[in-house]
Amino acid sequence: MKNRKKILNIAKSVISIEQEAISDLGNRLSDDFPNAVELILSSEGRVIVTGVGKSANIANKIVATLNSTGQPAVFLHAADALHGDLGNIQNNDVVICISKSGNTEEIKSFIPLVKNLGNKVISICGNKDSYLVRESDLFLDSTVAREACPNNLAPTSSTTAQLVLGDALSVSLLELRNFSDFDFARFHPGGSLGKRLYLKVSDLVSDLSKAQVSSSDGINDVIMEISHKRLGATSVIDNGKLVGIITDGDLRRMLEKNSDISNLIALDIMGISPKIVSPDELAKTALDIMEENNISQLIVLDGEEYKGIIHIHDIIKEGI
């Protein structure tokens, strides 16, 4: 029990220290931050993000965020650059170099090579008096008062600060480019996230979902159609036009009100104001309509043409 309490206290301490480090970042922002954003926006090249050690891990994450939000970016390990990978840097690329100390041997060897190529360098660094900061065109200060490590050695608060500055750059670029959710979907086509932003109702409607009866069909025909298509409902179509809908709920209410159902027809129990959706709408929009109206299915109409029924299960099974 004592160990559990100690562990919780350690965790709270780490979170508190890193929260303080992030909070202080805002006070250290200078004109170099908007200048860095504008430099990247105006560049016709990519963003090359580099570092060594734990800073290299953060550089990889920043590259992933930039790429996913519309800014072409490439990770380049500073040590590998010294052994042939410097060729990855093209004429119009902007280089972001991440380092806590700004004085590592790899950085000292790498930066002059980049400067000789003529590329602009943005540093994310925790030491404003370092070699890296002196040689950079722009400096984003990631200084932290202390690491969360009790020995003040393991990169913890410092890497968190680096990551947050990278996120701030990425989101600033995203917003200034008016990067929309549909733009985001183009870079995330896989998985439920992408599907929420690109999967349309038409992608989920097939001939199997085209449950329909006429208003004069008997109750047995209605029950058989609903049971066969397994949608929990059927459309009522007369002369090619939608006139109503019959759901499982309508059938239950009919049974509660009538002891003899043998002479009932679809017209007697159908609802005349069904909720509809266009096949061009996003599946996510269809789900929103279902949730707002507490229903499980929508009729799909393309103009006046009946396309079928989309069920909430069709959307959920897609991971939306």
C-alpha positions as a printed NumPy array, in Angstrom:
array([[  0.   ,   0.   ,   0.   ],
       [  2.856,   2.382,   0.822],
       [  4.448,   1.722,  -2.568],
       [  1.169,   2.445,  -4.358],
       [  0.874,   5.771,  -2.575],
       [  4.484,   6.578,  -3.398],
       [  3.943,   5.745,  -7.075],
       [  0.916,   8.015,  -7.255],
       [  2.881,  10.84 ,  -5.651],
       [  5.708,  10.383,  -8.16 ],
       [  3.269,  10.484, -11.056],
       [  1.611,  13.639,  -9.717],
       [  5.008,  15.263,  -9.265],
       [  6.056,  14.5  , -12.853],
       [  2.801,  15.861, -14.229],
       [  3.099,  19.001, -12.105],
       [  6.695,  19.66 , -13.191],
       [  5.877,  19.202, -16.862],
       [  2.745,  21.354, -16.589],
       [  4.896,  24.13 , -15.165],
       [  7.41 ,  23.715, -17.979],
       [  4.696,  24.005, -20.637],
       [  3.116,  26.987, -18.904],
       [  6.419,  28.858, -18.988],
       [  6.766,  28.355, -22.748],
       [  4.174,  31.004, -23.48 ],
       [  6.2  ,  33.594, -21.633],
       [  9.259,  32.76 , -23.73 ],
       [  7.625,  33.232, -27.115],
       [  9.165,  36.054, -29.117],
       [  8.768,  37.53 , -32.584],
       [ 10.851,  34.633, -33.824],
       [  7.812,  32.353, -33.492],
       [  5.535,  34.174, -35.984],
       [  8.61 ,  34.762, -38.133],
       [  9.248,  31.011, -38.161],
       [  5.647,  30.3  , -39.167],
       [  5.782,  32.897, -41.946],
       [  9.127,  31.543, -43.146],
       [  7.666,  28.058, -43.523],
       [  4.486,  29.385, -45.135],
       [  6.44 ,  31.325, -47.735],
       [  8.857,  28.501, -48.479],
       [  8.375,  26.489, -51.647],
       [ 10.213,  23.529, -50.129],
       [  9.744,  21.116, -47.269],
       [ 10.496,  21.279, -43.578],
       [ 13.492,  19.183, -42.533],
       [ 13.366,  18.382, -38.812],
       [ 16.529,  17.091, -37.177],
       [ 18.073,  16.268, -33.815],
       [ 19.985,  13.596, -31.94 ],
       [ 19.036,  11.349, -29.034],
       [ 15.639,  12.001, -27.474],
       [ 15.356,  15.222, -29.477],
       [ 15.463,  13.086, -32.618],
       [ 12.448,  11.141, -31.326],
       [ 10.586,  14.408, -30.848],
       [ 11.656,  15.506, -34.329],
       [ 10.052,  12.36 , -35.748],
       [  6.751,  13.155, -34.021],
       [  6.779,  16.76 , -35.245],
       [  7.391,  15.54 , -38.794],
       [  4.395,  13.215, -38.507],
       [  2.175,  16.06 , -37.287],
       [  3.326,  18.433, -40.019],
       [  2.752,  15.861, -42.759],
       [ -0.715,  15.014, -41.461],
       [ -1.745,  18.673, -41.47 ],
       [ -0.643,  19.582, -44.965],
       [  2.983,  20.649, -44.495],
       [  5.466,  18.35 , -46.3  ],
       [  8.16 ,  17.413, -43.798],
       [ 11.089,  14.997, -43.575],
       [ 13.   ,  13.664, -40.584],
       [ 16.788,  13.745, -40.861],
       [ 18.98 ,  12.452, -38.043],
       [ 21.814,  14.918, -37.535],
       [ 24.4  ,  12.135, -37.23 ],
       [ 23.217,  10.409, -40.417],
       [ 23.423,  13.72 , -42.258],
       [ 27.159,  13.684, -41.673],
       [ 27.43 ,  10.317, -43.399],
       [ 25.643,  10.875, -46.678],
       [ 22.072,  11.853, -45.787],
       [ 22.754,  15.576, -46.124],
       [ 21.631,  15.124, -49.71 ],
       [ 18.06 ,  14.967, -48.434],
       [ 18.102,  18.736, -47.954],
       [ 16.917,  20.578, -51.06 ],
       [ 17.365,  24.211, -52.047],
       [ 14.102,  25.643, -50.676],
       [ 13.813,  23.488, -47.559],
       [ 13.59 ,  25.043, -44.098],
       [ 15.554,  23.19 , -41.42 ],
       [ 14.294,  22.887, -37.838],
       [ 17.021,  21.681, -35.466],
       [ 15.974,  20.428, -32.024],
       [ 18.384,  20.186, -29.112],
       [ 18.303,  20.688, -25.371],
       [ 21.901,  21.897, -24.99 ],
       [ 22.544,  23.131, -28.526],
       [ 26.185,  22.137, -28.101],
       [ 26.393,  18.474, -29.071],
       [ 29.189,  17.532, -31.473],
       [ 26.75 ,  16.312, -34.124],
       [ 24.912,  19.637, -34.086],
       [ 28.153,  21.615, -34.265],
       [ 29.183,  19.627, -37.317],
       [ 25.759,  19.65 , -38.957],
       [ 24.767,  23.318, -38.755],
       [ 27.715,  24.76 , -40.772],
       [ 26.945,  22.312, -43.578],
       [ 23.324,  23.472, -43.696],
       [ 24.386,  27.118, -43.668],
       [ 26.76 ,  26.452, -46.548],
       [ 23.849,  25.047, -48.524],
       [ 21.997,  28.319, -47.988],
       [ 19.03 ,  26.909, -46.075],
       [ 17.36 ,  28.799, -43.23 ],
       [ 17.644,  27.224, -39.775],
       [ 15.047,  27.395, -37.004],
       [ 16.261,  26.126, -33.654],
       [ 14.125,  24.676, -30.874],
       [ 16.596,  24.771, -28.039],
       [ 16.783,  24.914, -24.248],
       [ 20.018,  26.92 , -24.08 ],
       [ 19.901,  30.425, -25.5  ],
       [ 23.679,  30.806, -25.139],
       [ 24.452,  27.702, -27.197],
       [ 26.252,  27.28 , -30.491],
       [ 23.006,  26.186, -32.165],
       [ 21.107,  29.323, -31.161],
       [ 23.964,  31.619, -32.233],
       [ 24.053,  30.034, -35.685],
       [ 20.278,  29.836, -36.177],
       [ 18.227,  32.303, -38.172],
       [ 15.315,  31.983, -35.742],
       [ 15.174,  30.666, -32.167],
       [ 12.257,  29.073, -30.321],
       [ 13.089,  28.866, -26.633],
       [ 12.31 ,  25.467, -25.059],
       [ 14.155,  26.139, -21.795],
       [ 12.762,  24.32 , -18.756],
       [ 13.5  ,  24.989, -15.103],
       [ 14.164,  21.309, -14.424],
       [ 13.592,  17.828, -15.721],
       [ 10.953,  15.649, -14.09 ],
       [ 13.684,  13.106, -13.454],
       [ 14.774,  13.305,  -9.776],
       [ 18.4  ,  13.539, -10.919],
       [ 17.493,  16.348, -13.318],
       [ 19.102,  14.339, -16.118],
       [ 16.666,  12.208, -18.131],
       [ 14.99 ,  14.278, -20.899],
       [ 11.411,  14.633, -19.71 ],
       [ 10.247,  18.216, -19.244],
       [ 12.62 ,  19.363, -21.984],
       [ 11.297,  16.929, -24.596],
       [  7.725,  17.784, -23.622],
       [  8.511,  21.468, -24.209],
       [ 10.036,  20.655, -27.6  ],
       [  6.978,  18.679, -28.585],
       [  4.58 ,  21.436, -27.546],
       [  6.478,  24.032, -29.58 ],
       [  6.337,  21.688, -32.558],
       [  2.588,  21.322, -32.107],
       [  2.227,  25.105, -31.841],
       [  4.05 ,  25.498, -35.161],
       [  1.952,  22.802, -36.825],
       [ -1.39 ,  24.185, -35.662],
       [ -0.405,  27.739, -36.58 ],
       [  0.427,  26.584, -40.104],
       [ -2.792,  24.565, -40.271],
       [ -4.998,  27.489, -39.315],
       [ -3.261,  30.028, -41.537],
       [ -3.716,  27.671, -44.48 ],
       [ -7.43 ,  27.243, -43.62 ],
       [ -6.785,  23.513, -43.496],
       [-10.273,  21.985, -43.216],
       [-11.53 ,  18.676, -41.872],
       [-11.91 ,  17.503, -45.473],
       [ -8.277,  18.386, -46.148],
       [ -7.421,  16.407, -43.037],
       [ -9.357,  13.414, -44.398],
       [ -7.249,  13.405, -47.571],
       [ -4.202,  12.659, -45.444],
       [ -6.018,  10.183, -43.156],
       [ -8.069,   8.013, -45.531],
       [ -7.66 ,   4.868, -43.441],
       [ -9.427,   3.951, -40.244],
       [-12.457,   5.457, -38.559],
       [-11.053,   9.   , -38.575],
       [-10.868,   9.127, -42.346],
       [-14.219,   7.443, -42.781],
       [-15.935,  10.072, -40.688],
       [-14.741,  12.659, -43.178],
       [-15.094,  10.954, -46.559],
       [-17.416,   7.923, -46.374],
       [-20.737,   8.806, -48.013],
       [-24.209,   7.356, -47.609],
       [-24.016,   6.09 , -51.204],
       [-21.044,   3.91 , -50.19 ],
       [-23.239,   2.036, -47.725],
       [-26.482,   1.681, -49.682],
       [-26.921,  -1.327, -51.975],
       [-29.756,  -3.231, -53.651],
       [-29.973,  -5.374, -50.511],
       [-31.063,  -2.289, -48.568],
       [-33.91 ,  -1.464, -50.946],
       [-36.745,  -2.686, -48.741],
       [-40.087,  -1.566, -50.148],
       [-43.781,  -2.355, -50.285],
       [-46.773,  -0.559, -51.783],
       [-49.427,   1.115, -49.673],
       [-51.942,  -1.569, -50.676],
       [-49.775,  -4.524, -49.651],
       [-51.099,  -6.662, -46.85 ],
       [-49.569,  -6.851, -43.398],
       [-48.03 , -10.262, -44.097],
       [-46.141,  -8.825, -47.08 ],
       [-44.918,  -5.944, -44.912],
       [-43.65 ,  -8.285, -42.182],
       [-41.932, -10.544, -44.708],
       [-40.167,  -7.597, -46.387],
       [-38.917,  -6.154, -43.112],
       [-37.776,  -9.586, -41.962],
       [-36.089, -10.451, -45.265],
       [-34.121,  -7.211, -45.647],
       [-33.201,  -7.088, -41.931],
       [-33.279,  -3.293, -41.765],
       [-35.955,  -2.92 , -39.124],
       [-38.078,  -0.974, -41.598],
       [-39.411,  -0.799, -45.129],
       [-40.257,   2.104, -47.382],
       [-43.724,   2.425, -48.845],
       [-43.463,   3.239, -52.549],
       [-46.383,   3.987, -54.896],
       [-45.817,   4.68 , -58.585],
       [-42.097,   5.061, -57.989],
       [-42.532,   7.701, -55.278],
       [-41.983,   7.525, -51.533],
       [-45.24 ,   7.833, -49.582],
       [-44.256,   6.501, -46.158],
       [-42.242,   4.181, -43.947],
       [-43.085,   1.247, -41.7  ],
       [-40.72 ,   0.328, -38.878],
       [-40.526,  -2.451, -36.318],
       [-41.966,   0.039, -33.854],
       [-44.979,   0.632, -36.098],
       [-45.612,  -3.118, -36.188],
       [-45.459,  -3.405, -32.391],
       [-47.843,  -0.497, -31.926],
       [-50.205,  -2.057, -34.494],
       [-50.267,  -5.333, -32.566],
       [-51.024,  -3.498, -29.313],
       [-54.016,  -1.711, -30.878],
       [-55.505,  -4.47 , -33.035],
       [-56.615,  -7.986, -32.114],
       [-57.358,  -8.848, -35.75 ],
       [-54.657,  -7.758, -38.229],
       [-55.63 ,  -9.98 , -41.142],
       [-57.246,  -7.183, -43.149],
       [-54.708,  -4.464, -42.439],
       [-52.602,  -3.048, -45.256],
       [-49.46 ,  -0.935, -45.311],
       [-51.465,   2.265, -45.664],
       [-53.092,   1.622, -42.275],
       [-49.891,   1.625, -40.246],
       [-47.26 ,   3.565, -42.198],
       [-45.723,   6.811, -41.066],
       [-46.053,   9.58 , -43.635],
       [-43.134,  11.817, -42.62 ],
       [-40.019,   9.643, -42.788],
       [-36.588,  11.111, -42.199],
       [-34.556,  11.123, -45.388],
       [-30.959,  11.662, -46.398],
       [-29.229,  12.252, -49.739],
       [-26.765,   9.635, -51.026],
       [-24.205,  12.438, -51.352],
       [-24.269,  13.194, -47.623],
       [-21.509,  11.909, -45.373],
       [-22.285,   8.774, -43.401],
       [-21.356,  10.788, -40.296],
       [-24.134,  13.269, -41.157],
       [-26.615,  10.402, -41.452],
       [-25.522,   9.144, -38.03 ],
       [-26.017,  12.618, -36.553],
       [-29.569,  12.766, -37.948],
       [-30.363,   9.356, -36.454],
       [-29.033,  10.35 , -33.057],
       [-30.873,  13.683, -33.065],
       [-34.178,  11.968, -33.868],
       [-33.576,   8.802, -31.811],
       [-34.131,   6.533, -34.822],
       [-32.209,   3.617, -36.301],
       [-32.642,   4.095, -40.032],
       [-32.997,   6.734, -42.736],
       [-34.519,   6.541, -46.191],
       [-32.076,   7.472, -48.925],
       [-33.524,   9.63 , -51.708],
       [-31.672,  11.023, -54.712],
       [-34.077,  13.789, -55.618],
       [-37.299,  11.758, -55.739],
       [-35.593,   8.492, -56.652],
       [-35.645,   5.893, -53.895],
       [-32.173,   4.416, -53.307],
       [-32.731,   2.335, -50.203],
       [-32.471,   2.468, -46.42 ],
       [-29.349,   3.085, -44.376],
       [-29.331,   1.531, -40.909],
       [-27.337,   2.73 , -37.945],
       [-25.576,  -0.647, -37.862],
       [-24.265,  -0.024, -41.386],
       [-22.468,   3.057, -40.087],
       [-21.295,   1.652, -36.786],
       [-19.688,  -1.39 , -38.392],
       [-17.537,   1.015, -40.433],
       [-16.074,   2.304, -37.171],
       [-17.806,   5.67 , -37.26 ]])
